[in-house]
Amino acid sequence: RRLACGDAEGRLDALFTRVRGVQARSGRFDMLLCVGSFFGPAAATEWEEYRAGVKKAPIPTYVLGANDQDTVHYFPDVSGCELAENITYLGRRGVFSGASGLQIAYLSGTESQHEPALAYNFSSKDVAELTTSLLSTPKFRGVDILLTSPWPRDVGNFGNSPGEIDPKKCGSALISNLAASLKPRYHFAALEKTYYERVPYRNHTVLQEAPQHVSRFIALADVGNTSKKKYLYAFSIVPMSVMDPAELVKQPQDVTENPYRKLRKEAHKAKTLVYAEEEPACQFFFDLNKSQGKKRSSDGKGGGNSQAKQPKKPPQPTGPCWFCLASPEVEKHLVVSIGTHCYLALAKGGLLPDHVLILPIGHYQSVVDLPGEVVEEVTKYKSALKEFFRSQGKRYVLFERNYKSQHLQLQVIPLPLNLCTAEDIKEAFITQAQEQQIDLVEIPEHSDIKQVAQPGAPYFYVELDTGEKLFHRIRKSFPLQFGR
């Protein structure tokens, strides 16, 4: 059982009186973790009594270092030391491991604006060394707790609003990088004089990586603030090292995308560029506009060919295609509407008289392969069909089977609004999938098909007119009539 608090700013009597009250009501806590500024203008008088042993902290208390020049003198040893009985300075940066196996990473100070960094600053070198020391640990999965004084920049992305604080303008980008790398289960920070508990965010890419634990970011206000904003936070945590792996990776209902996803992608992209000569295809997750990866020729001259700069022609079918609009095999009497890049046709052997297909005019195998302008027109057709079917008292369900098919076919089937809800349709697909041992999962709100499917890889995909989506990555075989 742990307590965390925001900027004490020297108001130690107020802080420890509150801690005693909490322990009297709720029982003993194991430690108090202080982020932000522990010392401040009011520190001198109160602190002298604790330093001299006249007063004593009621709980083992661990604090971060100075955030300004005026408080540097309170921290005599940059590597950490005991400041008074039951009050310990953790140090400039490092990892504190408790007897229980709990792992607490910490970084003192604010981001450096000067080189070399001042005594109360941290630099990119500090972040890199702390990150490297942990990531080099065998089977590193993350840390239990991360303590920093500044907020991480952009922590509000995809999450709930922090109110009057703009997380795109405050905080530190270096802290964001640190949090993205260390994957803390709890990350505490302060300095902004407000309380903000962000909804949990995931540390893995859905359907591309194995599930990992979620992270929670909590910013705490200053001790004794007149607005009565929360500055003391109580929580229980079982060390990651002794947790059941299945329990550890459980995802709460309100989990969001990682707010530092862009940073992670940029870091990964930079890493893959190092290996581009050997394996450029490994970058396909980050270059989604290309229809397929292409290996460079072994002589290394492929990249200099001026023809590579010309726009690519759409891939051509390997044989007769029933759906390329220019093909003589197309049954043109079924065509309903022709756009610039797509067309609409009645299904041959449709499930219902108004079962239709959205198809690209050119030859593309799947949604993942479509260029931006084709995707845009597909979206327009979906919108038009939704409006049309709603005018008839219907809703649609759309599915794509990118398996044993040459040409993209988006099957659109209308169903009566008064007979089934979107939830009914979703439940029916999931139930049928479970019965056939098909792993059909819901794609998160902020993801789309291009983020979870590799170009060329087979999959089955369902989309409701509410925007909800289900996805199955086909690994071996798949029943061709499952969607129908």
N, C-alpha and C positions, 0 to 999 in steps of 0.2 A: 504494500500500500504506500503510495507516494503522494507528495504534495508538490506543486509547482507554483511559483509566484512571479509577478512582473517586477517593474522597477521599484525597489525599496527606497532608493535615494536617501539613505541614512535614517529613515523612519523605522528603526529596528524595534523599538518598544511597541509600536502599533502593530507591526507584523507579527512579532512573537506572542503578543496578547491574543491576537486573532488565532494563531496556531494552537495555543493552549485551549482556547474555546472550542475549536474544531475537535481536538483530541478528547476533550471532556465529553463531548456529545457523541462522537463516532468511534472512539477507541484510538489506540496508538497507531501512528504512521511511522514508516521506516526511515524516511529522509525527506528533506525539503530541498528542491532544486530551484535556484534563483537565476532568472535571466534578466537582461537589461542592466540598468545601473544600480548596483547594490549600495554604493556610496553616493552622497550628494552634498549640497550646501549645508544641510542640517546634520551631517554625520558627526562632526568633531566631538560634541559633548556626549551624545549617547554612545558613540563608538568607544570612547575612552573607558567607559564602565564595563563594556564587554571585553575589551582588550586586556584590562587589568584583572578580570575575573570577578568583579563586583556583581555583574549580571552574567547569566549564561543562557544560551539558546536552548529551548526545550526539546530540540530534535536535531540530529546530525544535519547540518546545513552546508550545501555546496554552492559556490557562487562563481560567476564569470568575472573576467577582469575589466579593466577601465575602458570607458568609452570616450573619455576626454582627458586633456592634460591635467586638469585640476585634481583628478582622483588617482593618477598613476602611482603616487607615493604610498597608497594603501597596500600595494601589491609588491612586496620586496623581492619575490623570486618568480621570474617568468615561467618557470617549469611547474609552479604550483607549490603551496605550502599551507600550513595551519595558521590562520590569522588570529584566532581566539579559540577558547574551548568550544567544541562542537561547531565551529565555523571554518570551513576549508575552501581555499581558493584552488580551483581545478587546474588552472594554468592557461597558457596562451592557446594551445590546441592539443587535442589528444583523445584518448579513449579511457574511460573509467569503467572497470569491470568489478561488479560487486561479488560477494561470496556466493550469491544465489545463481550467478551466471548472467545477470542482467548487464547489458552492454550499453554504455552511455557515451556517445561521441559529443565533443564540445568544441566551440570556436569562440574565443573572446574578441571583443572590440568591434569596431565598425570598419567598413571597406576602405582601404587606403586610396587617397587621392594624390599621394606623393610617392616618389621613389628616392631613397629607400623608405619603407613603411615606418611610420612613427610608432612609439611604444604602445599606443592604444588602438592601433590599426591592424588589420590582417590584409594579406595580399593574395594574389592568384597563386603564388608559390606556397603559401600556407595551406590553401585549399587543396592544391595538387598533392602536397606531401601527406596531408591527412587522408585524402581519398585513396592514394596509392597504398598507404600502410594498411588500410582495411581491405581494399579490393584484392590485394595479394594474398589475403588469408584464404586457405583452402576451403572450398564450398561456401564462400561468403554469400549470404542471402540478404543481408541488411543489418541495421542496428536497431535495438529496442527503442532508444530515445536519442534525439538530437537536440542540443541546447545551443542557441545562438542569440545574440542580442537583437540584430536587425531582422526584419521580416525577409523572406525570399521574394524577389521581384516576380510579379505575375502570378502569385499564389491563388488569386481569385479566378483565374481562367477556368471555365466550365463549372464553377462552383457557385455557392451562395454569395451574396454581396457583403463586403465588410462595412457597409454603411458609408460614413463620410470619408473613409480612407480610400485612396485610389492605389491599388496594389501594382499598377503599371508605372506609377511615378515614385513610389516609396520603396524602401528596402534595397536589397543587394542582389545583383545578377549572379555574383559568385556564390552566394548562399543558395540560390536556385540550383546552380550546378551541383553544389554539394549535396543538397537534398535529393536531387535526381539520381545521383550516384549511390548514396548511402542508404536510400529507401528506408527511412526511419518509420517505426510504427507510430511514434509520437514525436512531433517536432514543436518545441516551445520557443517563442520569441517575445520581444517587448518593444520598447522605445517609442511606440506610436500613441501611447496614453489611451488605448482603447482595448476592449475585449472582442475577439473574433474567433469563433470556432468554425473552421471550414468543414464542410461535409467530407467524408473520406474519399480518397482518390486511389485508383489502382496503380500498381507498379509493373503491369505487364500489358502487352498488346493483345487484345482479344483475338483468339483463334490463330495467332501467330506464335505465341509463347505460352508455356505452361503457367497456370494460375499462380500468382504470388500474393503475399499478404498486402493489405491496404495500409495507407498512411493517413494520419490525422494531424492537421496543423492547428495549433492553438496559440493565439496571441493574447497576452494578458496586460491589463491596465496597470497603472502605478498605484502603489500601496496608499491606502487612505484617501483616494481621490474623492472629491466632493460630489461627483456625478454618480457615485456608488456603482461604478463599472467593476466587473469581476476582476480581481487581481490574484485570487488564490484558487487553485484548481486541484481537486482531489481525484485520484484515479488508481485503479488496481491493474497490475500488469504481471503476467507470467513470462519469464524470460523465453525468448524465441528458441533458445538452445534446448529447452526441455519440453516444448510444446509438441502435441501431436500434429504432424504436418498437415493433415486434412483439416484440423480445427484452425490452424494458423492461416490457411489461405481462403477461408470462408469469406464470401463477398456480401457486405450488407446491402440492403435494398437501395439505399440512397448513394451508392458509390458512383463516382464520376470518372471521366478521363483524367489522365495525369496532367496537371496544369503546366508541367515543364516538358510536355511531349515534344514540342518544337526543338527544345534544347537537346533532348535525347536523340531526336532524328538527326540534327546537325552533327552531333558527336559521332553517331553511328556512320553517317555519310562520310565524315572526315576520315573515319577509320577505314571504311571500305575503299576509299580512293587510294589508300596506300597499296591495296591489293588489286587495283583495277587492271593492271597488266595481266595478272594471272586469271582473274575470275570476275569480269565486269558484270556478269549476270546476277551477282549477289546484290546488286543495287536496285532490283526491280521494285522493291517496296517504296522507294523514294522517288522513282522516276515513273510515275503512273501514266504519263501520256504516251509512252512508247508501247507499241503493241506487243513487242517481244524483245528479249535481250539478244545482243549479237556479239559474239566473241571476236576480239581483234585478231587479225592474221598473225601467224607466228613470227613473221619477220618484223613486226612492230610498225609497219607502214600503213596499216589500215586506217589509223586515226587521221592521217594527213590527206586522204583522198577528198578532192573538192566535191565529188558527187555526194558525199555523205551529208553535205549541207542542204541538198535539195529536199523538198518535202517528199515523204514516203508515199508511194502509191498504196491503196488498200490491198491487202493480200488477196490472191486469186484462188478460187476453188480448185481443188485437185481433180475434180471430175464434174459431171453435170450437177447443178444445184437447183433444187426445186423452189428456192426462195429469192435468189438474186433477180431483181426486177427485169434486168436485161436478158435473162435466160429464157430460151424458148420453152423450158419445162414449167415456167410459172403459169398457174391457171388464173389468167387475168380476169375472168368473169367474177372471181371472188374478191377482187380488189375494191375497197370502199373509198379510200382517200390516198392521194400521193402528195407528200411534202417535198422539201428540198433534199433531205437526207434519209427520210424514213417513209414507210407507207403502212396503211392499215388494211387488213384483209380479214374476211370471214374465215374461220377455221374449217378445213375440209374434214368432215366427220366431227363437227363440234359437239360439245356436251350439251349445249343449248343453242337455239336458233341465233342468239346474239353473242355467242362466244367468238371473240375476235383475237387477232394477233397483231402486235406491233413489231415491225421488221425493218432492219436497215436496208436501204436500196443497194448499197455496196455490200461486198462480202466480208462480214465480220462474224467471228465464231461466238463471242459472248459479250456481255455488258462490259466486262473488264477491258476488252480490246477496243472499245469505242472511243474515237476522238471526242474532244469537248463539244464541238458543234453538233455532233450526232446525239450525244447525251442530252444536250439542251432541247433538241426536237423531240426526243423520246419523252422527256418531262412534259412538254407541251401536249403531246398526245394523251399522256396519262391524265393530265388536268382536264382536257376536253372530255375524255371518256367518263371521268368521275362526275363531271357536271351533267353529261347526257344521261348516265344511268340513274343519278339521283333524281333527275326530272321524271324518271319512270318508276320511282319508288324502289330503287335497287342500289346496292353497293357492289364493288368488284373485289375480287381477289386475283392477284397476278402471280404467275410463277415462271421460272426459267430452269430448264434442265440442260446444263452445259456438260453433256455426257453422251457420247455416241451421236453427236449432231454436228453438222458442218456449219450451219448458218444460224445466227441468233434468232430465237423465236420467243417473244414475250407473250405468254398465253394469258388472256384477260377474260375472266368468267364472271358475269353478273349474278348476284343472288338477291332475293327479296329482303328489303330492310326489315319487314315485319316478322320474318321467320328466323333471322340469325343476326347476332351482333358480331362486331369485329372480334370480340373475345371468344365467341363460339367457334368462329372459323379458325382462330389461332389454336384453340384447345383441340379442335378436331385434327389439325395437322400434327400437333405434338403427340397426341394419343396414338394416331396411326403410326407415326415414326417410332414411338417406343415399342409398339407391338411388333414392328419389323426390325427392331434393334438398330434404328437409324438415329444418329446423334444430331437432332435438329435444335439449334440454339438461337436465342434472340440476339440480334445485333444491337449493341448499345445505341442510344439516341444520337450520339455525336459521331458515329462511324457510318461508313457506307460500304457497299460491296467491293469497291476498288481498294479499300484498306484491309480487307480480310481475305481476299482471294488473289492468288498468284496468276499472272497471265499464263494461259495454257493448262492450268490445273482444273480438273473437272469438279463441278459443284452443283448443288440444287438450291434454289433460292425462291423464297415466298415474300410477297409484299402486299399488305392490305392497303385500302384506300385511306386509312388513317395515318399511313407512313410507317407503321410497325413492320419489322422485317424478321424473317427466320432464315437460317443458313445451315447447310450441311456440306462439309468438304468430303467429296467422294474419294475414298482411298483404294477400294478394290472394285466391287461391283455395286450396281444400284438398279432397283426395279424401274424399268422404263416407263411404266404406267402409273407410278406412285402419285404424281401430281393430279392426274385425271381421276 
